Amino acid sequence: MTKVAVLDDWQDVAQSNTDWSPLIARTEVVFFKQAFIGEEDAVEKLADFEIILSMRDREPLPVNHPLRSTPNTVMTPHLGYGVHETWTAFYRQSLENALAFLDGKPLRVMNPEALRAV
């Protein structure tokens, strides 16, 4: 069975805010709630995982980081969400937002207090 590691979930944010059941049904998912002692500790503990989901605060990993040389590691940037369908939705919504603002009916406003200044 494929093993998936979810790193840096110190406050259960990833585990508690996402429905992992589709992945858990097909893989063995392990949530790492403690930081690794060091880079070698990380490499040792992650050696058997085929998929590593990282929410590290230090990215990209340094060029000489040991995880870069493990044989089963494929690294992707956080642009994994950047598929055509996602970008299409982002751009469509950006256009909708701009047109709605011009019509005096703004959409998806995160800071409505700023509208009072316009």
N, C-alpha and C positions, 0 to 999 in steps of 0.2 A: 504494500500500500504506500502511496506517495505520502511523504511527510512534509508538513508545512510549519514553518516557524514564524510566529508573529513577535517581533522584537519590541522592546521599549514600551510595553504596555503597563507601566508602573502604577497607574491609577485606574486600571481596568477601562480606559476610555475606548480602546478599539473593541474589546470584547463586549462591553455593555451597550455600545451605540450602533452595532451592526448585527444583522441576522446572519450568523456564520453557518447556519444549518445546511445550506446547499453545499458548502465546501466541506463541512464536517461529514456529510453523508458520503463523500467521495474520497476523503483523505484523512490522515491523522493530523490534527491541528494542535500545536503546542504554543501556548502564550507564555512568553518570557517576561516575568514581572520584576525581575531583579537585573540590575546592570551586570555586565560581565566584569571580571576582575581586571582584565586587560585584553589586548588583541588576540594573544595566543589562546586565552581561555575561550574567547568567542569562536575562534576557528575550531577548537577541539569540540565544543558543545554543538556546533552547527554542522559538523562534517557529514552527518547522516541525513540532512534535510535536502530535499530536491527544490523546494521553494522557500525563499526567505522574504518575508514582508517586513520592511524596516521603516520605522518612523523616527529614525535617528535625527538628532538636531545638528549633526555635523555631516554635511554633504557638499560636494561629493566626497567619498572616502579618499584619503590620501593615496597617491599613486603607488606607494610602497606598502599599502595596507595588506596584511596577510589574506584577508578574504578575497582579494582580487586574484589570488593565485590558486585558490582551491579548485580542483578539477570539475566540480559540479555547480559552479557559480556562474550565473548569467546575470549581469547587472543591467538594470534599466533605470533611467532617471524618473523622477516623479511625473514625467510627462506621459506615463502609462495611461492616463485618462484622456490623452489627446488623440482620440480616434476621430475619423471623419464625422461621424454622427454627433459627437459631442461638440466639436468645433462648429458644425452647422447650427446646432441649437444655440450655442453661445452667440454666434454672430446674428442669428435671427432675433434673439432676445435683445441684443444690443441695439439693433435697428428699431425694434418695437419700443424700447425704452426711450430712444432719442425722439422718435415720432410722437410718442405719448407726451413727452415733456414739452415739445413744441406746441402740442394741442392743449397744453395746460392741465393735462391729466396724467401726471407721472405714475409709472409702474415700478414695482419692486424697489421701493425707496427704503434704504436702510437708516437714513438719518433725516427724518422729516423736518427737523428744526432748521436744516440748511435751506429748505425750500422757502422759509419765511424771509431769508436774506436775499432771495432772487427777485 
